[in-house]
Amino acid sequence: MKSKAQRRKTIKHRIRKSITGTAAKPRFSVFKSNKSIYCQLIDDTAGVTMASASSLESSTKGKMNQAKEVGQKIAELAKSKDISDVVFDRSGFIYHGRIKALADSARESGLKF
C-alpha cells in the first residue's frame, strides 16, 4: 500500500503531463506544508519563475486566513506583470480547504483559471 506522499507524487506526475505554462498563460503552482502555503507563477517554456508568494511573509493568524492573503498577494503580483490568465496546478493536493481558499481569493482578486 502506498503512503499518502507516494500517492500525491503519482497524482502530481499525472497532472503535470497535461499542464504546461507559457509566458502569456503561466502555470500557477501551489504547495502546502503543515505550517505554510506557497505558490508560484511559472513559465515552463523558459523555465523561469515569474512571481511567487508564501505565507512566511504573512502577519495574519490562522492557516485559512494566510491562504487567502497569499492568493490576494499572488494576484497582485500577476497584475503588476500584466498576467490575467493562468493554468492552475494543485500539485496533487485535494482541491479542498487551504488550496480552495487560496484559489478562490486569487479569482476574486482578478486571476482567471
Residue pairs with C-beta under 8 A, 6 or more apart in sequence:
2 10
7 92
8 91
8 92
8 93
9 92
10 92
11 92
12 91
12 92
15 89
15 90
15 91
15 92
16 89
19 27
19 87
19 89
20 27
20 44
20 45
20 87
21 27
21 28
21 41
21 42
21 43
21 44
21 45
21 86
21 87
22 43
22 44
22 45
23 43
23 45
23 46
23 50
24 85
25 85
25 86
25 87
26 41
26 42
26 43
26 50
26 83
26 86
26 87
27 41
27 42
27 43
27 44
27 86
27 87
27 89
28 39
28 40
28 41
28 74
28 86
28 87
28 88
28 89
28 106
28 111
28 113
29 39
29 40
29 41
29 42
29 89
29 91
30 37
30 38
30 39
30 88
30 89
30 90
30 91
30 93
30 99
30 102
30 103
31 37
31 38
31 39
31 91
32 38
32 93
32 98
32 99
36 54
36 55
36 56
36 66
37 54
37 55
37 63
37 66
37 67
37 70
37 98
37 102
38 52
38 53
38 54
38 55
38 70
39 52
39 53
39 54
39 70
39 71
39 74
39 102
40 49
40 50
40 51
40 52
41 49
41 50
41 51
41 52
41 74
41 77
41 78
41 81
41 83
41 86
42 48
42 49
42 50
43 49
43 50
50 81
50 83
51 74
51 77
51 78
51 81
51 83
52 74
52 77
53 70
53 73
53 74
53 77
54 70
55 63
55 66
55 67
55 69
55 70
57 73
58 66
58 69
58 70
60 66
60 69
63 98
64 97
64 98
64 101
67 98
67 99
67 101
67 102
67 105
68 101
68 102
68 104
68 105
69 105
70 102
70 105
71 101
71 102
71 103
71 104
71 105
71 106
71 108
71 109
72 105
72 106
72 108
72 109
74 106
74 111
75 105
75 106
75 109
75 110
75 111
76 109
78 84
78 86
78 110
78 111
79 109
79 110
83 111
84 110
84 111
84 112
85 111
85 112
86 111
86 112
86 113
87 113
88 103
88 113
90 99
93 99
95 103
103 113
106 113
107 113
